[in-house]
């Protein structure tokens, strides 16, 4: 069985090398690189949380192809994301703006040819093309500031995610790599509702959000 897995892996690697590079061109710096839908999963007692969700569009991938396996939604999205566990620390409010300092950490993008995203199960958004938990792109983030506007019941933040590692993946007969699309990484601009949704295992509540990202120039990551 182990020998068969090794042979299959070698064959997949060989076939990947034959796929064309898919008109892949670097996304111009500061151009919109993606659109995304997500949820923040939070524990009120500890101040810890994670985010997970899916991409409705990625510039340079599937320009004429849908990024969904059927009717668009979290359960059919081929490309998903998930962060590691972060901590939110309260800062003194500035007028009616509540300030939360988020910890540094990691953010990963996944491609799953058999999508099964489920908002009640954050693990479903980190199922990779080879095995669960194996991303096609890995990023690091610094500390970030979340701004909660009490008068308008929403919050927003901007986070630059620096690309540190990526691997080739095949989608609709073409080969892609985030080191070619956004070599420096992406900056996320997220708008978050302050109206809580029911929690999931390990988190007391969830907050829905949506946003977009822009490409960051440069980069020095490891390509696999």
C-alpha positions as a LaTeX table, in Angstrom:
\begin{tabular}{lrrr}
\hline
Residue & $x$ (\AA) & $y$ (\AA) & $z$ (\AA) \\
\hline
Unk1 & 0.00 & 0.00 & 0.00 \\
Unk2 & 2.82 & 2.40 & 0.92 \\
Unk3 & 4.62 & 1.57 & $-2.36$ \\
Unk4 & 1.42 & 2.33 & $-4.33$ \\
Unk5 & 1.10 & 5.73 & $-2.64$ \\
Unk6 & 4.70 & 6.55 & $-3.52$ \\
Unk7 & 4.14 & 5.55 & $-7.16$ \\
Unk8 & 0.95 & 7.60 & $-7.38$ \\
Unk9 & 2.72 & 10.63 & $-5.90$ \\
Unk10 & 5.57 & 10.29 & $-8.41$ \\
Unk11 & 3.10 & 9.98 & $-11.29$ \\
Unk12 & 1.20 & 13.07 & $-10.14$ \\
Unk13 & 4.44 & 15.03 & $-9.97$ \\
Unk14 & 5.39 & 13.91 & $-13.49$ \\
Unk15 & 1.99 & 14.84 & $-14.92$ \\
Unk16 & 2.10 & 18.21 & $-13.17$ \\
Unk17 & 5.30 & 19.03 & $-15.03$ \\
Unk18 & 3.54 & 18.52 & $-18.38$ \\
Unk19 & 0.76 & 20.99 & $-17.67$ \\
Unk20 & 1.03 & 24.44 & $-19.25$ \\
Unk21 & 1.67 & 27.45 & $-17.07$ \\
Unk22 & $-1.80$ & 28.76 & $-17.84$ \\
Unk23 & $-1.23$ & 32.28 & $-19.04$ \\
Unk24 & $-0.24$ & 32.95 & $-15.41$ \\
Unk25 & 1.12 & 36.43 & $-15.01$ \\
Unk26 & 2.04 & 38.29 & $-11.87$ \\
Unk27 & $-0.85$ & 40.39 & $-10.60$ \\
Unk28 & 0.20 & 44.07 & $-10.56$ \\
Unk29 & 1.06 & 45.41 & $-7.13$ \\
Unk30 & $-1.98$ & 46.99 & $-5.41$ \\
Unk31 & $-4.39$ & 45.43 & $-7.94$ \\
Unk32 & $-7.32$ & 43.44 & $-6.57$ \\
Unk33 & $-6.18$ & 39.82 & $-6.35$ \\
Unk34 & $-9.17$ & 38.09 & $-4.75$ \\
Unk35 & $-12.64$ & 38.28 & $-3.26$ \\
Unk36 & $-13.48$ & 36.24 & $-0.20$ \\
Unk37 & $-16.23$ & 35.24 & 2.23 \\
Unk38 & $-15.42$ & 34.08 & 5.73 \\
Unk39 & $-16.30$ & 33.71 & 9.36 \\
Unk40 & $-14.36$ & 34.55 & 12.47 \\
Unk41 & $-14.71$ & 31.92 & 15.19 \\
Unk42 & $-14.17$ & 33.42 & 18.65 \\
Unk43 & $-14.04$ & 32.32 & 22.28 \\
Unk44 & $-15.39$ & 35.08 & 24.52 \\
Unk45 & $-13.71$ & 33.64 & 27.63 \\
Unk46 & $-10.15$ & 33.46 & 26.28 \\
Unk47 & $-10.14$ & 36.07 & 23.51 \\
Unk48 & $-8.81$ & 33.50 & 21.04 \\
Unk49 & $-10.11$ & 32.91 & 17.56 \\
Unk50 & $-9.59$ & 31.64 & 14.02 \\
Unk51 & $-10.90$ & 32.61 & 10.60 \\
Unk52 & $-11.93$ & 30.31 & 7.76 \\
Unk53 & $-13.79$ & 30.69 & 4.51 \\
Unk54 & $-13.66$ & 30.60 & 0.72 \\
Unk55 & $-12.67$ & 32.63 & $-2.33$ \\
Unk56 & $-15.35$ & 33.68 & $-4.80$ \\
Unk57 & $-12.72$ & 34.97 & $-7.22$ \\
Unk58 & $-8.92$ & 34.89 & $-7.62$ \\
Unk59 & $-7.32$ & 37.09 & $-10.25$ \\
Unk60 & $-5.30$ & 34.97 & $-12.69$ \\
Unk61 & $-6.95$ & 31.64 & $-11.83$ \\
Unk62 & $-9.80$ & 30.33 & $-13.95$ \\
Unk63 & $-10.50$ & 33.59 & $-15.76$ \\
Unk64 & $-13.25$ & 31.91 & $-17.78$ \\
Unk65 & $-13.93$ & 29.06 & $-15.35$ \\
Unk66 & $-16.02$ & 28.96 & $-12.20$ \\
Unk67 & $-14.21$ & 28.55 & $-8.89$ \\
Unk68 & $-17.16$ & 26.48 & $-7.66$ \\
Unk69 & $-18.19$ & 22.88 & $-8.15$ \\
Unk70 & $-21.86$ & 23.70 & $-8.74$ \\
Unk71 & $-24.02$ & 26.46 & $-7.30$ \\
Unk72 & $-21.65$ & 29.03 & $-5.70$ \\
Unk73 & $-21.30$ & 28.81 & $-1.94$ \\
Unk74 & $-19.09$ & 27.60 & 0.89 \\
Unk75 & $-19.84$ & 23.91 & 0.19 \\
Unk76 & $-18.76$ & 24.08 & $-3.47$ \\
Unk77 & $-15.75$ & 26.45 & $-3.40$ \\
Unk78 & $-12.53$ & 24.90 & $-4.70$ \\
Unk79 & $-10.31$ & 27.49 & $-3.00$ \\
Unk80 & $-10.52$ & 28.08 & 0.73 \\
Unk81 & $-8.50$ & 29.63 & 3.54 \\
Unk82 & $-7.90$ & 29.24 & 7.25 \\
Unk83 & $-5.76$ & 30.98 & 9.84 \\
Unk84 & $-4.01$ & 29.58 & 12.86 \\
Unk85 & $-5.38$ & 30.43 & 16.31 \\
Unk86 & $-4.88$ & 34.09 & 17.20 \\
Unk87 & $-5.46$ & 36.18 & 20.32 \\
Unk88 & $-7.38$ & 39.46 & 20.49 \\
Unk89 & $-6.34$ & 41.93 & 23.18 \\
Unk90 & $-8.50$ & 44.96 & 24.05 \\
Unk91 & $-6.93$ & 48.41 & 23.76 \\
Unk92 & $-8.43$ & 51.60 & 25.24 \\
Unk93 & $-11.40$ & 52.72 & 23.17 \\
Unk94 & $-11.09$ & 55.84 & 21.01 \\
Unk95 & $-14.49$ & 57.51 & 21.27 \\
Unk96 & $-17.05$ & 55.03 & 20.00 \\
Unk97 & $-14.39$ & 52.92 & 18.25 \\
Unk98 & $-13.48$ & 49.71 & 20.08 \\
Unk99 & $-9.90$ & 48.62 & 19.37 \\
Unk100 & $-8.65$ & 45.03 & 19.38 \\
Unk101 & $-5.01$ & 44.04 & 18.84 \\
Unk102 & $-4.65$ & 40.75 & 16.98 \\
Unk103 & $-1.59$ & 38.55 & 17.40 \\
Unk104 & 0.88 & 37.64 & 14.66 \\
Unk105 & 0.62 & 34.23 & 13.04 \\
Unk106 & $-0.11$ & 32.29 & 9.87 \\
Unk107 & $-2.72$ & 32.18 & 7.11 \\
Unk108 & $-3.04$ & 29.40 & 4.52 \\
Unk109 & $-4.82$ & 28.90 & 1.20 \\
Unk110 & $-6.07$ & 25.47 & 0.11 \\
Unk111 & $-7.26$ & 23.90 & $-3.13$ \\
Unk112 & $-9.66$ & 20.99 & $-2.75$ \\
Unk113 & $-10.88$ & 19.33 & $-6.00$ \\
Unk114 & $-13.72$ & 17.81 & $-3.95$ \\
Unk115 & $-14.95$ & 20.78 & $-1.89$ \\
Unk116 & $-17.10$ & 20.28 & 1.20 \\
Unk117 & $-16.93$ & 23.55 & 3.13 \\
Unk118 & $-19.25$ & 23.70 & 6.14 \\
Unk119 & $-19.55$ & 26.78 & 8.38 \\
Unk120 & $-20.20$ & 24.52 & 11.38 \\
Unk121 & $-16.85$ & 22.79 & 10.84 \\
Unk122 & $-13.80$ & 25.08 & 10.33 \\
Unk123 & $-11.66$ & 22.00 & 9.57 \\
Unk124 & $-13.60$ & 21.58 & 6.31 \\
Unk125 & $-11.92$ & 24.71 & 4.94 \\
Unk126 & $-8.40$ & 23.36 & 5.45 \\
Unk127 & $-8.71$ & 20.21 & 3.33 \\
Unk128 & $-5.86$ & 20.31 & 0.82 \\
Unk129 & $-5.25$ & 18.76 & $-2.58$ \\
Unk130 & $-2.90$ & 16.09 & $-1.23$ \\
Unk131 & $-4.16$ & 15.50 & 2.29 \\
Unk132 & $-6.02$ & 17.53 & 4.95 \\
Unk133 & $-4.00$ & 20.43 & 6.29 \\
Unk134 & $-1.62$ & 20.71 & 3.32 \\
Unk135 & $-1.93$ & 24.23 & 1.80 \\
Unk136 & $-1.00$ & 25.42 & $-1.68$ \\
Unk137 & 0.20 & 28.73 & $-0.20$ \\
Unk138 & 1.41 & 29.68 & 3.28 \\
Unk139 & 1.59 & 33.22 & 4.62 \\
Unk140 & 2.73 & 34.97 & 7.78 \\
Unk141 & 1.07 & 38.04 & 9.27 \\
Unk142 & 2.24 & 40.67 & 11.77 \\
Unk143 & 0.10 & 41.97 & 14.61 \\
Unk144 & $-2.99$ & 43.75 & 13.29 \\
Unk145 & $-5.58$ & 46.24 & 14.56 \\
Unk146 & $-9.30$ & 45.50 & 14.39 \\
Unk147 & $-11.60$ & 48.55 & 14.51 \\
Unk148 & $-15.14$ & 48.00 & 15.80 \\
Unk149 & $-17.56$ & 50.81 & 15.02 \\
Unk150 & $-20.30$ & 50.50 & 17.63 \\
Unk151 & $-22.58$ & 53.04 & 15.92 \\
Unk152 & $-22.66$ & 50.98 & 12.73 \\
Unk153 & $-22.46$ & 47.42 & 14.13 \\
Unk154 & $-19.48$ & 46.35 & 12.05 \\
Unk155 & $-15.71$ & 46.19 & 12.27 \\
Unk156 & $-12.90$ & 46.26 & 9.73 \\
Unk157 & $-9.21$ & 45.57 & 9.49 \\
Unk158 & $-6.39$ & 45.37 & 6.97 \\
Unk159 & $-3.72$ & 42.66 & 7.24 \\
Unk160 & $-0.72$ & 42.08 & 4.98 \\
Unk161 & $-0.04$ & 38.36 & 4.61 \\
Unk162 & 3.51 & 37.71 & 3.38 \\
Unk163 & 3.94 & 34.66 & 1.16 \\
Unk164 & 6.57 & 32.34 & 2.63 \\
Unk165 & 5.92 & 29.06 & 0.80 \\
Unk166 & 3.86 & 27.79 & $-2.14$ \\
Unk167 & 3.49 & 24.76 & $-4.36$ \\
Unk168 & 2.28 & 24.03 & $-7.88$ \\
Unk169 & $-1.31$ & 22.94 & $-8.29$ \\
Unk170 & $-3.41$ & 21.96 & $-11.29$ \\
Unk171 & $-6.82$ & 23.50 & $-11.95$ \\
Unk172 & $-8.85$ & 22.82 & $-15.09$ \\
Unk173 & $-5.84$ & 21.49 & $-16.96$ \\
Unk174 & $-3.45$ & 24.32 & $-16.08$ \\
Unk175 & $-0.65$ & 24.64 & $-13.57$ \\
Unk176 & $-0.52$ & 27.57 & $-11.14$ \\
Unk177 & 1.61 & 28.77 & $-8.26$ \\
Unk178 & 1.05 & 31.72 & $-5.95$ \\
Unk179 & 4.75 & 32.56 & $-6.26$ \\
Unk180 & 3.91 & 33.58 & $-9.85$ \\
Unk181 & 0.62 & 35.33 & $-9.06$ \\
Unk182 & 1.39 & 37.26 & $-5.87$ \\
Unk183 & 5.08 & 36.70 & $-5.02$ \\
Unk184 & 5.06 & 39.19 & $-2.17$ \\
Unk185 & 1.76 & 38.06 & $-0.70$ \\
Unk186 & $-1.61$ & 39.75 & $-0.28$ \\
Unk187 & $-3.18$ & 42.46 & 1.83 \\
Unk188 & $-6.62$ & 41.54 & 3.15 \\
Unk189 & $-9.36$ & 44.16 & 3.63 \\
Unk190 & $-12.16$ & 42.58 & 5.65 \\
Unk191 & $-15.52$ & 43.99 & 6.77 \\
Unk192 & $-16.99$ & 42.11 & 9.72 \\
Unk193 & $-20.54$ & 42.09 & 11.09 \\
Unk194 & $-20.79$ & 42.54 & 14.86 \\
Unk195 & $-24.01$ & 40.49 & 14.91 \\
Unk196 & $-22.96$ & 37.09 & 16.28 \\
Unk197 & $-23.90$ & 33.72 & 14.84 \\
Unk198 & $-23.99$ & 30.43 & 16.81 \\
Unk199 & $-20.61$ & 29.05 & 17.82 \\
Unk200 & $-18.96$ & 25.76 & 16.94 \\
Unk201 & $-16.86$ & 23.32 & 18.93 \\
Unk202 & $-14.17$ & 25.28 & 20.77 \\
Unk203 & $-15.65$ & 28.72 & 20.02 \\
Unk204 & $-18.61$ & 30.42 & 21.69 \\
Unk205 & $-19.75$ & 32.46 & 18.68 \\
Unk206 & $-18.94$ & 33.34 & 15.06 \\
Unk207 & $-18.91$ & 36.62 & 13.13 \\
Unk208 & $-19.59$ & 36.64 & 9.37 \\
Unk209 & $-17.44$ & 38.79 & 7.09 \\
Unk210 & $-16.50$ & 39.42 & 3.49 \\
Unk211 & $-13.76$ & 41.34 & 1.75 \\
Unk212 & $-11.09$ & 41.46 & $-0.89$ \\
Unk213 & $-7.32$ & 41.33 & $-1.15$ \\
Unk214 & $-4.73$ & 43.19 & $-3.18$ \\
Unk215 & $-1.40$ & 41.91 & $-4.47$ \\
Unk216 & 1.87 & 42.75 & $-2.76$ \\
Unk217 & 5.03 & 43.14 & $-4.86$ \\
Unk218 & 8.28 & 41.29 & $-4.34$ \\
Unk219 & 8.74 & 38.24 & $-2.18$ \\
Unk220 & 11.31 & 35.61 & $-1.23$ \\
Unk221 & 9.40 & 32.40 & $-0.62$ \\
Unk222 & 10.13 & 28.72 & $-1.07$ \\
Unk223 & 8.45 & 27.16 & $-4.12$ \\
Unk224 & 7.65 & 23.44 & $-4.06$ \\
\hline
\end{tabular}
